[in-house]
Amino acid sequence: MPAPPFQLQQIDHVVLRVRDVVGMMAFYCDVLGCSIERRQEAIGLIQLRAGRSLIDLVDVQGTLGLKGGAAPGHDGHNMDHLCLRAEPFDQEAIVAHLAAHDVRVAEFGTRYGAEGEGPSQYLYDPEGNLVELKGPPDVP
């Protein structure tokens, strides 16, 4: 089999189907530091800049969102988790910041990511999506 005529570089964007666009924008911008890149309100899409990648929020009641069926909920999500590379990575400072914003924090651990093994903090966004903040790889 021939190799693909391209090489993958990074995650370009992740699309989340959401019930509360305003609440999710506040979480991803105010708590995690994203910025609003572009709004396409006619189709129910807000694109947030997350470093070199985008997080797209699709309103489940908008033109695009209605094509995806029922909204994500307690019994099912539209993804397992979203991993965002974060630096510097000071776990105590990160958890204190999340607590100040009443964010539900999950387990901390060392996990493998695109750059290798390193620190990782799980948390939940307002609609129950699991988000991972991934630190730099451990130095041997």
Contact map, one row per residue, 1 for C-alpha under 8 A:
11100000000000000000000000000000000000000000000000000000000000000000000000000000000000000000000000000000000000000000000000000000000000000000
11110000000000000000000000000000000000000000000000000000000000000000000000000000000000000000000000000000000000000000000000000000000000000000
11111000000000000000000000000000000000000000000000000000000000000000000000000000000000000000000000000000000000000000000000000000000000000000
01111110000000000000000000000000000000000000000000000000000000000000000000000000000000000000000000000000000000000000000000000000000000000000
00111110000000000000000000000000000000000000000000000000000000000000000000000000000000000000000000000000000000000000000000000000000000000000
00011111000000000000000000000000000000000000000000000000000000000000000000000000000000000000000000000000000000000000000000000000000000000000
00011111100000000000000000000000000000000000000000000000000000000000000000000000000000000000000000000000000000000000000000000000000000000000
00000111110000000000000000000000000000000000000000000000000000000000000000000000000000000000000000000000000000000000000000000000000000000000
00000011111000000000000000000000000000000000000000000000000000000000000000000000000000000000000000000000000000000000000000000000000000000000
00000001111100000000000000000000000000000000000000000000000000000000000000000000000000000000000000000000000000000000000000000000000000000000
00000000111111000000000000000000000000000000000000001000000000000000000000000000000000000000000000000000000000000000000000000000000000000000
00000000011111000000000000000000000000000000000000011100000000000000000000000000000000000000000000000000000000000000000000000000000000000000
00000000001111100000000000000000000000000000000000001111000000000000000000000000000000000000000000000000000000000000000000000000000000000000
00000000001111110000000000000000000000000000000000000111000000000000000000000000010000000000000000000000000000000000000000000000000000000000
00000000000011111000000000000000000000000000000000000011110000000000000000000000000000000000000000000000000000000000000000000000000000000000
00000000000001111100000000000000000000000000000000000011110000000000000000000100000000000000000000000000000000000000000000000000000000000000
00000000000000111110000000000000000000000000000000000000111100001000001100000100000000000000000000000000000000000000000000000000000000000000
00000000000000011111100100000000000000000000000000000000111100000000001100000000000000000000000000000000000000000000000000000010000000000000
00000000000000001111100000000000000000000000000000000000001110000000001000000000000000000000000000000000000000000000000000000010000000000000
00000000000000000111111100000000000000000000000000000000001000000000000000000000000000000000000000000000000000000000000000000010000000000000
00000000000000000111111110000000000000000000000000000000111000000000000000000000000000000000000000000000000000000000000000000000000000000000
00000000000000000001111111000000000000000000000000000000000000000000000000000000000000000000000000000000000000000000000000000000000000000000
00000000000000000001111111100000000000000000000000000000000000000000000000000000000000000000000000000000000000000000000000000100000000000000
00000000000000000101111111110000000000000000000000000000100000000000000000000000000000000000000000000000000000000000000000001110000000000000
00000000000000000000111111111100000000000000000000000000100000000000000000000000000000000000000000000000000000000000000000000000000000000000
00000000000000000000011111111110000000000000000000000000000000000000000000000000000000000000000000000000000000000000000000000000000000000000
00000000000000000000001111111111000000000000000000000000000000000000000000000000000000000000000000000000000000000000000000001100000000000000
00000000000000000000000111111111110000000000000100000000000000000000000000000000000000000000000000000000000000000000000000000000000000000000
00000000000000000000000011111111111100000000000100000000000000000000000000000000000000000000000000000000000000000000000000000000000000000000
00000000000000000000000011111111110000000000000000000000000000000000000000000000000000000000000000000000000000000000000000000000000000000000
00000000000000000000000001111111100000000000000000000000000000000000000000000000000000000000000011001000000000000000000000000000000000000000
00000000000000000000000000111111110000000000000000000000000000000000000000000000000000000000000000000000000000000000000000000000000000000000
00000000000000000000000000011111111000000000000001000000000000000000000000000000000000000000000000000000000000000000000000000000000000000000
00000000000000000000000000011101111100000000000111100000000000000000000000000000000000000000000000000000000000000000000000000000000000000000
00000000000000000000000000001000111110000000000111000000000000000000000000000000000000000000000000000000000000000000000000000000000000000000
00000000000000000000000000001000011111100000011110000000000000000000000000000000000000000000000000000000000000000000000000000000000000000000
00000000000000000000000000000000001111100000011110000000000000000000000000000000000000000000000000000000000000000000000000000000000000000000
00000000000000000000000000000000000111110000011100000000000000000000000000000000000000000000000000000000000000000000000000000000000000000000
00000000000000000000000000000000000111111000111000000000000000000000000000000000000000000000000000000000000000000000000000000000000000000000
00000000000000000000000000000000000001111111110000000000000000000000000000000000000000000000000000000000000000000000000000000000000000000000
00000000000000000000000000000000000000111111110000000000000000000000000000000000000000000000000000000000000000000000000000000000000000000000
00000000000000000000000000000000000000011111100000000000000001100000000000000000000000000000000000000000000000000000000000000000000000000000
00000000000000000000000000000000000000011111100000000000000001110000000000000000000000000000000000000000000000000000000000000000000000000000
00000000000000000000000000000000000000011111110000000000011111111000000000000000000000000000000000000000000000000000000000000000000000000000
00000000000000000000000000000000000000111111111000000001111001010000000000000000000000000000000000000000000000000000000000000000000000000000
00000000000000000000000000000000000111111001111100000001110000000000000000000000000000000000000000000000000000000000000000000000000000000000
00000000000000000000000000000000000111100000111110000111100000000000000000000000000000000000000000000000000000000000000000000000000000000000
00000000000000000000000000011000011111000000011111000111100000000000000000000000000000000000000000000000000000000000000000000000000000000000
00000000000000000000000000000000011110000000001111111110000000000000000000000000000000000000000000000000000000000000000000000000000000000000
00000000000000000000000000000000111000000000000111111110000000000000000000000000000100000000000000000000000000000000000000000000000000000000
00000000000000000000000000000000010000000000000011111100000000000000000000000000000000000000000000000000000000000000000000000000000000000000
00000000000100000000000000000000000000000000000011111100000000000000000000000000000000000000000000000000000000000000000000000000000000000000
00000000001110000000000000000000000000000000000011111110000000000000000000000000000000000000000000000000000000000000000000000000000000000000
00000000000111000000000000000000000000000000001111111111000000000000000000000000000000000000000000000000000000000000000000000000000000000000
00000000000011110000000000000000000000000000001111001111100000000000000000000000000000000000000000000000000000000000000000000000000000000000
00000000000011110000000000000000000000000000111100000111110000000000000000000000000000000000000000000000000000000000000000000000000000000000
00000000000000111100100110000000000000000000111100000011111000000000000000000000000000000000000000000000000000000000000000000000000000000000
00000000000000111100100000000000000000000001110000000001111101011000000000000000000000000000000000000000000000000000000000000000000000000000
00000000000000001111100000000000000000000001100000000000111111011000000000000000000000000000000000000000000000000000000000000000000000000000
00000000000000001110000000000000000000000001000000000000011111011101011000000000000000000000000000000000000000000000000000000000000000000000
00000000000000000010000000000000000000000001000000000000001111101100000000000000000000000000000000000000000000000000000000000000000000000000
00000000000000000000000000000000000000000111100000000000011111111100000000000000000000000000000000000000000000000000000000000000000000000000
00000000000000000000000000000000000000000111000000000000000011111110000000000000000000000000000000000000000000000000000000000000000000000000
00000000000000000000000000000000000000000011100000000000011101111111000000000000000000000000000000000000000000000000000000000000000000000000
00000000000000001000000000000000000000000001000000000000011111111111100000000000000000000000000000000000000000000000000000000000000000000000
00000000000000000000000000000000000000000000000000000000000111111111110000000000000000000000000000000000000000000000000000000000000000000000
00000000000000000000000000000000000000000000000000000000000000111111100000000000000000000000000000000000000000000000000000000000000000000000
00000000000000000000000000000000000000000000000000000000000100011111111000000000000000000000000000000000000000000000000000000000000000000000
00000000000000000000000000000000000000000000000000000000000000001111111000000000000000000000000000000000000000000000000000000000000000000000
00000000000000000000000000000000000000000000000000000000000100000101111100000000000000000000000000000000000000000000000000000000000000000000
00000000000000001110000000000000000000000000000000000000000100000001111110000000000000000000000000000000000000000000000000000000000000000000
00000000000000001100000000000000000000000000000000000000000000000000011111111100000000000000000000000000000000000000000000000000000000000000
00000000000000000000000000000000000000000000000000000000000000000000001111111000000000000000000000000000000000000000000000000011000000000000
00000000000000000000000000000000000000000000000000000000000000000000000111111000000000000000000000000000000000000000000000000001000000000000
00000000000000000000000000000000000000000000000000000000000000000000000111111000000000000000000000000000000000000000000000000000000000000000
00000000000000000000000000000000000000000000000000000000000000000000000111111100000000000000000000000000000000000000000000000000000000000000
00000000000000000000000000000000000000000000000000000000000000000000000111111111000000000000000000000000000000000000000000000000100000000000
00000000000000011000000000000000000000000000000000000000000000000000000100011111000000000000000000000000000000000000000000000000000000000000
00000000000000000000000000000000000000000000000000000000000000000000000000001111110000000000000000000000000000000000000000000000100000000000
00000000000000000000000000000000000000000000000000000000000000000000000000001111110000000000000000000000000000000000000000000000110000000000
00000000000000000000000000000000000000000000000000000000000000000000000000000011111000000000000000000000000000000000000000000000111100000000
00000000000001000000000000000000000000000000000000000000000000000000000000000011111100000000000000000000000000000000000000000000111100000000
00000000000000000000000000000000000000000000000000000000000000000000000000000000111110000000000000000000000000000000000000000000001111000000
00000000000000000000000000000000000000000000000001000000000000000000000000000000011111000000000000000000000000000000000000000000001111000000
00000000000000000000000000000000000000000000000000000000000000000000000000000000001111100000000000000000000000000000000000000000000011110000
00000000000000000000000000000000000000000000000000000000000000000000000000000000000111111000000000000000000000000000000000000000000011110000
00000000000000000000000000000000000000000000000000000000000000000000000000000000000011111000000000000000000000000000000000000000000000110000
00000000000000000000000000000000000000000000000000000000000000000000000000000000000001111100000000000000000000000000000000000000000000100000
00000000000000000000000000000000000000000000000000000000000000000000000000000000000001111110010000000000000000000000001000000000000001110000
00000000000000000000000000000000000000000000000000000000000000000000000000000000000000011111110000000000000000000000000000000000000000000000
00000000000000000000000000000000000000000000000000000000000000000000000000000000000000001111111000000000000000000000000010000000000000000000
00000000000000000000000000000000000000000000000000000000000000000000000000000000000000000111111100000000000000000000000000000000000000000000
00000000000000000000000000000000000000000000000000000000000000000000000000000000000000000111111110000000000000000000000000000000000000000000
00000000000000000000000000000000000000000000000000000000000000000000000000000000000000001111111111000000000000000000000000000000000000000000
00000000000000000000000000000000000000000000000000000000000000000000000000000000000000000011111111100000100000000000000000000000000000000000
00000000000000000000000000000000000000000000000000000000000000000000000000000000000000000001111111110000000000000000000000000000000000000000
00000000000000000000000000000010000000000000000000000000000000000000000000000000000000000000111111111000000000000000000000000000000000000000
00000000000000000000000000000010000000000000000000000000000000000000000000000000000000000000011111111111100000000000000000000000000000000000
00000000000000000000000000000000000000000000000000000000000000000000000000000000000000000000001111111111100000000000000000000000000000000000
00000000000000000000000000000000000000000000000000000000000000000000000000000000000000000000000111111110000000000000000000000000000000000000
00000000000000000000000000000010000000000000000000000000000000000000000000000000000000000000000011111110000000000000000000000000000000000000
00000000000000000000000000000000000000000000000000000000000000000000000000000000000000000000000001111111000000000000000000000000000000000000
00000000000000000000000000000000000000000000000000000000000000000000000000000000000000000000000001111111100000000000000000111100000000000000
00000000000000000000000000000000000000000000000000000000000000000000000000000000000000000000000001100111110000000000000000111000000000000000
00000000000000000000000000000000000000000000000000000000000000000000000000000000000000000000001001100011111000000000000011110000000000000000
00000000000000000000000000000000000000000000000000000000000000000000000000000000000000000000000000000001111100000000000011110000000000000000
00000000000000000000000000000000000000000000000000000000000000000000000000000000000000000000000000000000111110000000000011100000000000000000
00000000000000000000000000000000000000000000000000000000000000000000000000000000000000000000000000000000011111000000001111000000000000000000
00000000000000000000000000000000000000000000000000000000000000000000000000000000000000000000000000000000001111100000001110000000000000000000
00000000000000000000000000000000000000000000000000000000000000000000000000000000000000000000000000000000000111110000111100000000000000000000
00000000000000000000000000000000000000000000000000000000000000000000000000000000000000000000000000000000000011111000111100000000000000000000
00000000000000000000000000000000000000000000000000000000000000000000000000000000000000000000000000000000000001111111110000000000000000000000
00000000000000000000000000000000000000000000000000000000000000000000000000000000000000000000000000000000000000111111110000000000000001000000
00000000000000000000000000000000000000000000000000000000000000000000000000000000000000000000000000000000000000011111000000000000000000000000
00000000000000000000000000000000000000000000000000000000000000000000000000000000000000000000000000000000000000011111100000000000000000011000
00000000000000000000000000000000000000000000000000000000000000000000000000000000000000000000000000000000000000011111110000000000000000001100
00000000000000000000000000000000000000000000000000000000000000000000000000000000000000000000000000000000000001111011111000000000000000001100
00000000000000000000000000000000000000000000000000000000000000000000000000000000000000000000000000000000000001111001111100000000000001111100
00000000000000000000000000000000000000000000000000000000000000000000000000000000000000001000000000000000000111100000111110000000000001111100
00000000000000000000000000000000000000000000000000000000000000000000000000000000000000000000000000000000000111100000011111000000000111100000
00000000000000000000000000000000000000000000000000000000000000000000000000000000000000000010000000000000111110000000001111100000000111000000
00000000000000000000000000000000000000000000000000000000000000000000000000000000000000000000000000000000111100000000000111110000011110000000
00000000000000000000000000000000000000000000000000000000000000000000000000000000000000000000000000000011111000000000000011111000011110000000
00000000000000000000000000000000000000000000000000000000000000000000000000000000000000000000000000000011110000000000000001111111111000000000
00000000000000000000000100100000000000000000000000000000000000000000000000000000000000000000000000000011000000000000000000111111111000000000
00000000000000000000001100100000000000000000000000000000000000000000000000000000000000000000000000000010000000000000000000011111100000000000
00000000000000000111000100000000000000000000000000000000000000000000000010000000000000000000000000000000000000000000000000011111100000000000
00000000000000000000000000000000000000000000000000000000000000000000000011000000000000000000000000000000000000000000000000011111110000000000
00000000000000000000000000000000000000000000000000000000000000000000000000001011110000000000000000000000000000000000000000011111111000000000
00000000000000000000000000000000000000000000000000000000000000000000000000000001110000000000000000000000000000000000000001111001111100000000
00000000000000000000000000000000000000000000000000000000000000000000000000000000111100000000000000000000000000000000000001111000111110000000
00000000000000000000000000000000000000000000000000000000000000000000000000000000111100000000000000000000000000000000000111100000011111000000
00000000000000000000000000000000000000000000000000000000000000000000000000000000001111000000000000000000000000000000000111100000001111100000
00000000000000000000000000000000000000000000000000000000000000000000000000000000001111001000000000000000000000001000011110000000000111110000
00000000000000000000000000000000000000000000000000000000000000000000000000000000000011111000000000000000000000000000011100000000000011111000
00000000000000000000000000000000000000000000000000000000000000000000000000000000000011101000000000000000000000000010011000000000000001111100
00000000000000000000000000000000000000000000000000000000000000000000000000000000000000000000000000000000000000000011111000000000000000111110
00000000000000000000000000000000000000000000000000000000000000000000000000000000000000000000000000000000000000000001111000000000000000011111
00000000000000000000000000000000000000000000000000000000000000000000000000000000000000000000000000000000000000000000000000000000000000001111
00000000000000000000000000000000000000000000000000000000000000000000000000000000000000000000000000000000000000000000000000000000000000000111
